[in-house]
């Protein structure tokens, strides 16, 4: 009897987990407080247009300390990698 409850609970949990994954969430850079938008816009412009290299840890700490906005280093790094690819594509044209 206990096994059946575990299966039902696991199924419920799996449904919740996959439902969330399918629905997704809004990217962190689209949820920024308005005070941080200028900083992120300028950073992104420099990375895409000038090839500037940014440190994800430092960006995350600035957002946390200066703008009271929490985002993980890995999410910032993922975003920076996308921007760096855009710069590389521009250079190869």
DSSP file (Angstrom, degrees, kcal/mol; ACC not computed):
  #  RESIDUE AA STRUCTURE BP1 BP2  ACC     N-H-->O    O-->H-N    N-H-->O    O-->H-N    TCO  KAPPA ALPHA  PHI   PSI    X-CA   Y-CA   Z-CA
    1    1 A X     >        0   0    0      0, 0.0     4,-1.5     0, 0.0     3,-0.2   0.000 360.0 360.0 360.0 -38.7    0.0    0.0    0.0
    2    2 A X  H  >  +     0   0    0      1,-0.2     4,-2.1     2,-0.2     5,-0.2   0.875 360.0  57.8 -64.5 -37.3    2.8    2.4    0.8
    3    3 A X  H  > S+     0   0    0      1,-0.2     4,-2.4     2,-0.2    -1,-0.2   0.870 102.5  54.2 -61.2 -37.8    4.4    1.8   -2.7
    4    4 A X  H  > S+     0   0    0      2,-0.2     4,-2.5     1,-0.2    -1,-0.2   0.918 108.2  49.1 -63.4 -43.7    1.2    2.9   -4.4
    5    5 A X  H  X S+     0   0    0     -4,-1.5     4,-2.8     1,-0.2    -1,-0.2   0.895 110.4  51.0 -63.1 -39.8    1.3    6.2   -2.4
    6    6 A X  H  X S+     0   0    0     -4,-2.1     4,-2.8     2,-0.2    -1,-0.2   0.924 110.6  48.9 -63.6 -43.6    4.9    6.7   -3.3
    7    7 A X  H  X S+     0   0    0     -4,-2.4     4,-2.7     2,-0.2    -2,-0.2   0.922 112.6  47.6 -62.0 -44.1    4.1    6.1   -7.0
    8    8 A X  H  X S+     0   0    0     -4,-2.5     4,-2.6     2,-0.2    -2,-0.2   0.931 113.7  47.7 -63.2 -45.3    1.2    8.6   -6.9
    9    9 A X  H  X S+     0   0    0     -4,-2.8     4,-2.7     2,-0.2    -2,-0.2   0.905 112.3  48.8 -63.0 -41.8    3.3   11.2   -5.2
   10   10 A X  H  X S+     0   0    0     -4,-2.8     4,-3.0     2,-0.2    -1,-0.2   0.918 111.2  50.2 -64.6 -42.9    6.2   10.7   -7.6
   11   11 A X  H  X S+     0   0    0     -4,-2.7     4,-2.6     2,-0.2    -2,-0.2   0.924 111.6  48.4 -60.8 -44.0    3.8   11.0  -10.5
   12   12 A X  H  X S+     0   0    0     -4,-2.6     4,-2.4     2,-0.2    -2,-0.2   0.925 113.1  47.7 -60.9 -44.4    2.4   14.2   -9.1
   13   13 A X  H  X S+     0   0    0     -4,-2.7     4,-2.7     1,-0.2    -2,-0.2   0.907 111.5  50.1 -64.6 -41.4    5.8   15.6   -8.5
   14   14 A X  H  X S+     0   0    0     -4,-3.0     4,-2.7     2,-0.2     5,-0.3   0.904 109.9  51.0 -63.8 -40.9    6.9   14.7  -12.0
   15   15 A X  H  X S+     0   0    0     -4,-2.6     4,-2.1    -5,-0.2    -2,-0.2   0.921 112.1  47.0 -61.1 -43.7    3.8   16.3  -13.5
   16   16 A X  H  X S+     0   0    0     -4,-2.4     4,-2.2     2,-0.2    -2,-0.2   0.931 113.1  49.2 -62.1 -45.5    4.6   19.5  -11.5
   17   17 A X  H  X S+     0   0    0     -4,-2.7     4,-1.8     1,-0.2    -2,-0.2   0.904 115.1  42.1 -64.3 -42.7    8.2   19.5  -12.5
   18   18 A X  H  X S+     0   0    0     -4,-2.7     4,-2.3     2,-0.2    -1,-0.2   0.829 110.7  56.7 -76.4 -29.9    7.5   19.0  -16.2
   19   19 A X  H  X S+     0   0    0     -4,-2.1     4,-2.2    -5,-0.3    -2,-0.2   0.924 109.3  46.4 -64.5 -43.1    4.7   21.5  -16.2
   20   20 A X  H  X S+     0   0    0     -4,-2.2     4,-2.5     2,-0.2    -2,-0.2   0.902 111.7  51.5 -63.8 -41.6    7.0   24.2  -14.8
   21   21 A X  H  < S+     0   0    0     -4,-1.8    -2,-0.2     1,-0.2    -1,-0.2   0.892 111.6  46.6 -65.4 -38.9    9.7   23.3  -17.3
   22   22 A X  H  < S+     0   0    0     -4,-2.3    -1,-0.2     1,-0.2    -2,-0.2   0.912 114.8  46.6 -69.1 -41.7    7.3   23.5  -20.2
   23   23 A X  H  < S-     0   0    0     -4,-2.2    -2,-0.2    -5,-0.2    -1,-0.2   0.843  95.5-170.9 -69.2 -33.6    5.8   26.8  -19.0
   24   24 A X     <  -     0   0    0     -4,-2.5     2,-0.3    -5,-0.2    -2,-0.1  -0.014  16.9 -99.7  68.9-178.3    9.2   28.3  -18.3
   25   25 A X        -     0   0    0     -4,-0.1     2,-0.3     0, 0.0     3,-0.1  -0.870  36.7 -86.4-133.8 168.3   10.0   31.5  -16.5
   26   26 A X        -     0   0    0     -2,-0.3     5,-0.1     1,-0.1    -2,-0.0  -0.621  54.3-103.6 -77.0 133.3   10.8   35.0  -17.6
   27   27 A X    >   -     0   0    0     -2,-0.3     3,-1.7     1,-0.1     4,-0.5  -0.208  27.4-117.7 -56.5 147.0   14.5   35.5  -18.1
   28   28 A X  G >  S+     0   0    0      1,-0.3     3,-1.5     2,-0.2     4,-0.2   0.856 112.8  57.8 -58.2 -37.5   16.3   37.3  -15.3
   29   29 A X  G 3  S+     0   0    0      1,-0.3    -1,-0.3     2,-0.2     3,-0.2   0.613 103.1  54.5 -74.2  -9.1   17.3   40.2  -17.6
   30   30 A X  G <  S+     0   0    0     -3,-1.7    -1,-0.3     1,-0.1    -2,-0.2   0.489 106.9  51.9 -94.8  -5.5   13.7   40.9  -18.4
   31   31 A X  S <  S+     0   0    0     -3,-1.5    -2,-0.2    -4,-0.5    -1,-0.1   0.256  80.2 134.5-109.4   9.4   12.8   41.1  -14.7
   32   32 A X        -     0   0    0     -4,-0.2     2,-0.1    -3,-0.2     5,-0.1  -0.198  63.9-107.0 -60.1 147.0   15.4   43.7  -13.8
   33   33 A X    >>  -     0   0    0     34,-0.1     3,-1.9     1,-0.1     4,-0.8  -0.490  35.2-111.6 -67.4 150.0   14.5   46.7  -11.7
   34   34 A X  H 3> S+     0   0    0      1,-0.3     4,-0.6     2,-0.2     3,-0.5   0.786 116.0  63.0 -58.0 -27.8   14.4   49.8  -13.8
   35   35 A X  H 34 S+     0   0    0      1,-0.2     4,-0.4     2,-0.1    -1,-0.3   0.792 105.4  45.8 -66.6 -27.2   17.4   51.2  -12.0
   36   36 A X  H <> S+     0   0    0     -3,-1.9     4,-2.3     1,-0.2     5,-0.2   0.594  89.6  85.1 -92.1 -12.0   19.6   48.3  -13.3
   37   37 A X  H  X S+     0   0    0     -4,-0.8     4,-3.1    -3,-0.5     5,-0.2   0.902  87.9  51.5 -60.3 -44.0   18.4   48.4  -16.9
   38   38 A X  H  X S+     0   0    0     -4,-0.6     4,-2.4     1,-0.2     5,-0.2   0.922 110.8  48.9 -59.6 -45.0   20.9   51.0  -18.0
   39   39 A X  H  > S+     0   0    0     -4,-0.4     4,-2.3     2,-0.2    -1,-0.2   0.939 115.7  42.4 -59.8 -49.0   23.8   49.1  -16.5
   40   40 A X  H  X S+     0   0    0     -4,-2.3     4,-2.8     2,-0.2     5,-0.2   0.888 113.6  52.2 -68.9 -39.7   22.7   45.8  -18.2
   41   41 A X  H  X S+     0   0    0     -4,-3.1     4,-2.2    -5,-0.2    -1,-0.2   0.925 112.8  44.6 -61.6 -44.2   21.9   47.5  -21.5
   42   42 A X  H  X S+     0   0    0     -4,-2.4     4,-2.3    -5,-0.2    -2,-0.2   0.905 113.6  50.2 -67.6 -41.3   25.3   49.2  -21.7
   43   43 A X  H  X S+     0   0    0     -4,-2.3     4,-2.3    -5,-0.2    -2,-0.2   0.940 111.8  47.8 -60.9 -47.0   27.1   46.0  -20.6
   44   44 A X  H  X S+     0   0    0     -4,-2.8     4,-2.6     1,-0.2     5,-0.3   0.893 110.6  52.1 -63.3 -39.4   25.3   44.0  -23.3
   45   45 A X  H  X S+     0   0    0     -4,-2.2     4,-2.8    -5,-0.2     5,-0.5   0.911 110.2  48.2 -62.0 -43.0   26.1   46.6  -25.9
   46   46 A X  H  X>S+     0   0    0     -4,-2.3     4,-1.8     2,-0.2     6,-1.8   0.893 113.5  46.9 -66.1 -39.4   29.8   46.6  -25.1
   47   47 A X  H  X5S+     0   0    0     -4,-2.3     4,-0.8     4,-0.2    -2,-0.2   0.940 119.5  38.9 -67.8 -46.1   30.0   42.8  -25.1
   48   48 A X  H  <5S+     0   0    0     -4,-2.6    -2,-0.2    -5,-0.2    -3,-0.2   0.896 128.5  30.0 -72.2 -41.3   28.1   42.5  -28.5
   49   49 A X  H  <5S+     0   0    0     -4,-2.8    -3,-0.2    -5,-0.3    -2,-0.2   0.774 133.2  25.7 -94.1 -28.4   29.6   45.5  -30.3
   50   50 A X  H  <5S-     0   0    0     -4,-1.8    -3,-0.2    -5,-0.5    -2,-0.1   0.524  96.6-119.9-114.3  -9.5   33.1   45.8  -28.8
   51   51 A X     << +     0   0    0     -4,-0.8    -4,-0.2    -5,-0.6    -3,-0.1   0.711  48.3 172.8  76.4  19.5   33.8   42.2  -27.7
   52   52 A X        -     0   0    0     -6,-1.8     2,-0.5    -9,-0.1    -1,-0.2  -0.320  27.3-133.7 -61.1 142.3   34.3   43.3  -24.1
   53   53 A X        -     0   0    0      2,-0.0     2,-0.3    31,-0.0    -1,-0.1  -0.875  22.3-166.2-100.7 129.7   34.7   40.4  -21.6
   54   54 A X        -     0   0    0     -2,-0.5     2,-0.7    23,-0.1     3,-0.1  -0.876  21.2-124.3-116.8 149.8   32.7   40.6  -18.5
   55   55 A X     >  -     0   0    0     -2,-0.3     4,-2.6     1,-0.2     5,-0.2  -0.831  13.8-153.2 -94.1 116.3   33.0   38.6  -15.3
   56   56 A X  H  > S+     0   0    0     -2,-0.7     4,-2.6     1,-0.2     5,-0.2   0.861  94.4  53.3 -58.9 -39.0   29.7   36.8  -14.5
   57   57 A X  H  > S+     0   0    0      2,-0.2     4,-2.3     1,-0.2    -1,-0.2   0.927 111.2  45.5 -63.1 -44.5   30.5   36.7  -10.7
   58   58 A X  H  > S+     0   0    0      2,-0.2     4,-2.7     1,-0.2    -2,-0.2   0.911 112.3  50.7 -67.1 -42.3   31.2   40.4  -10.6
   59   59 A X  H  X S+     0   0    0     -4,-2.6     4,-2.5     1,-0.2    -2,-0.2   0.934 111.6  48.6 -59.7 -45.7   28.0   41.2  -12.7
   60   60 A X  H  X S+     0   0    0     -4,-2.6     4,-2.1     1,-0.2    11,-0.2   0.903 112.3  48.4 -61.0 -42.4   25.9   39.1  -10.3
   61   61 A X  H  X S+     0   0    0     -4,-2.3     4,-3.4     2,-0.2     5,-0.4   0.891 110.1  51.4 -66.8 -39.6   27.5   40.8   -7.3
   62   62 A X  H  X>S+     0   0    0     -4,-2.7     4,-2.8     2,-0.2     5,-0.8   0.940 110.7  48.7 -61.3 -46.6   26.9   44.3   -8.7
   63   63 A X  H  X5S+     0   0    0     -4,-2.5     6,-2.3    -5,-0.2     4,-0.8   0.896 117.2  42.7 -60.5 -39.4   23.2   43.4   -9.4
   64   64 A X  H  X5S+     0   0    0     -4,-2.1     4,-0.9     4,-0.3    -2,-0.2   0.951 122.8  35.1 -70.9 -50.3   22.9   42.1   -5.9
   65   65 A X  H  <5S+     0   0    0     -4,-3.4    -3,-0.2     2,-0.2    -2,-0.2   0.886 128.8  30.7 -76.1 -40.7   24.8   44.8   -4.0
   66   66 A X  H  <5S+     0   0    0     -4,-2.8    -3,-0.2    -5,-0.4    -1,-0.1   0.788 134.4  24.1 -91.6 -29.7   23.8   47.9   -6.0
   67   67 A X  H  <<S-     0   0    0     -5,-0.8    -3,-0.2    -4,-0.8    -2,-0.2   0.351  93.7-124.2-121.2   4.3   20.4   47.0   -7.3
   68   68 A X     <  +     0   0    0     -4,-0.9     2,-0.5    -6,-0.3    -4,-0.3   0.893  66.2 136.0  52.0  44.7   19.1   44.4   -4.7
   69   69 A X        -     0   0    0     -6,-2.3     2,-0.5    -9,-0.1    -1,-0.2  -0.982  44.9-147.5-127.2 118.7   18.5   41.9   -7.5
   70   70 A X        +     0   0    0     -2,-0.5     2,-0.3    -6,-0.1    -9,-0.1  -0.741  29.5 151.1 -93.4 127.9   19.5   38.3   -7.1
   71   71 A X        -     0   0    0     -2,-0.5    -7,-0.1   -11,-0.2    -8,-0.1  -0.971  42.7-110.2-149.8 142.5   20.7   36.2  -10.0
   72   72 A X     >  -     0   0    0     -2,-0.3     4,-1.9     1,-0.1     5,-0.2  -0.306  21.6-120.9 -74.1 156.2   23.1   33.3  -10.0
   73   73 A X  H  > S+     0   0    0      1,-0.2     4,-3.0     2,-0.2     5,-0.2   0.897 113.3  56.2 -58.6 -40.7   26.6   33.5  -11.6
   74   74 A X  H  > S+     0   0    0      1,-0.2     4,-2.4     2,-0.2    -1,-0.2   0.878 105.7  49.2 -65.4 -37.1   25.7   30.7  -13.9
   75   75 A X  H  > S+     0   0    0      2,-0.2     4,-2.0     1,-0.2    -1,-0.2   0.909 113.4  47.0 -66.8 -41.0   22.6   32.5  -15.3
   76   76 A X  H  X S+     0   0    0     -4,-1.9     4,-2.7     2,-0.2    -2,-0.2   0.919 112.2  50.5 -64.8 -42.6   24.7   35.6  -15.9
   77   77 A X  H  X S+     0   0    0     -4,-3.0     4,-2.5     1,-0.2    -2,-0.2   0.910 108.2  52.3 -62.8 -42.0   27.5   33.5  -17.5
   78   78 A X  H  X S+     0   0    0     -4,-2.4     4,-1.6     1,-0.2    -1,-0.2   0.916 111.7  46.8 -58.9 -44.2   24.9   31.8  -19.8
   79   79 A X  H  X S+     0   0    0     -4,-2.0     4,-2.0     1,-0.2    -2,-0.2   0.910 111.5  50.9 -63.8 -44.6   23.6   35.2  -20.9
   80   80 A X  H  X S+     0   0    0     -4,-2.7     4,-2.7     1,-0.2    -2,-0.2   0.881 106.0  55.2 -63.3 -38.4   27.2   36.5  -21.5
   81   81 A X  H  X S+     0   0    0     -4,-2.5     4,-2.1     2,-0.2    -1,-0.2   0.913 106.9  50.9 -61.6 -42.1   28.1   33.5  -23.6
   82   82 A X  H  X S+     0   0    0     -4,-1.6     4,-1.8     1,-0.2    -1,-0.2   0.924 111.8  47.2 -59.8 -44.1   25.1   34.3  -25.8
   83   83 A X  H  X S+     0   0    0     -4,-2.0     4,-2.0     1,-0.2    -2,-0.2   0.892 109.8  52.8 -65.4 -39.7   26.3   37.9  -26.2
   84   84 A X  H  X S+     0   0    0     -4,-2.7     4,-2.3     1,-0.2    -1,-0.2   0.864 107.1  52.9 -64.2 -36.0   29.8   36.8  -26.9
   85   85 A X  H  X S+     0   0    0     -4,-2.1     4,-2.4     2,-0.2    -1,-0.2   0.882 106.1  53.5 -65.6 -38.3   28.5   34.5  -29.7
   86   86 A X  H  X S+     0   0    0     -4,-1.8     4,-1.9     2,-0.2    -2,-0.2   0.908 109.6  48.2 -62.4 -41.0   26.7   37.4  -31.2
   87   87 A X  H  X S+     0   0    0     -4,-2.0     4,-2.0     2,-0.2    -2,-0.2   0.926 110.8  50.6 -63.4 -44.7   30.0   39.4  -31.2
   88   88 A X  H  X S+     0   0    0     -4,-2.3     4,-1.5     1,-0.2    -2,-0.2   0.890 108.7  52.1 -61.4 -40.2   31.8   36.5  -32.8
   89   89 A X  H  X S+     0   0    0     -4,-2.4     4,-0.6     1,-0.2    -1,-0.2   0.886 108.2  51.2 -64.0 -38.9   29.2   36.2  -35.5
   90   90 A X  H >< S+     0   0    0     -4,-1.9     3,-0.7     1,-0.2    -1,-0.2   0.883 109.4  51.2 -64.2 -37.4   29.5   39.9  -36.3
   91   91 A X  H 3< S+     0   0    0     -4,-2.0    -1,-0.2     1,-0.2    -2,-0.2   0.803 106.6  53.5 -70.7 -28.8   33.3   39.5  -36.6
   92   92 A X  H 3<        0   0    0     -4,-1.5    -1,-0.2     1,-0.2    -2,-0.2   0.562 360.0 360.0 -85.6  -7.6   33.0   36.5  -39.0
   93   93 A X    <<        0   0    0     -3,-0.7    -1,-0.2    -4,-0.6    -2,-0.1   0.488 360.0 360.0 -75.5 360.0   30.7   38.4  -41.5
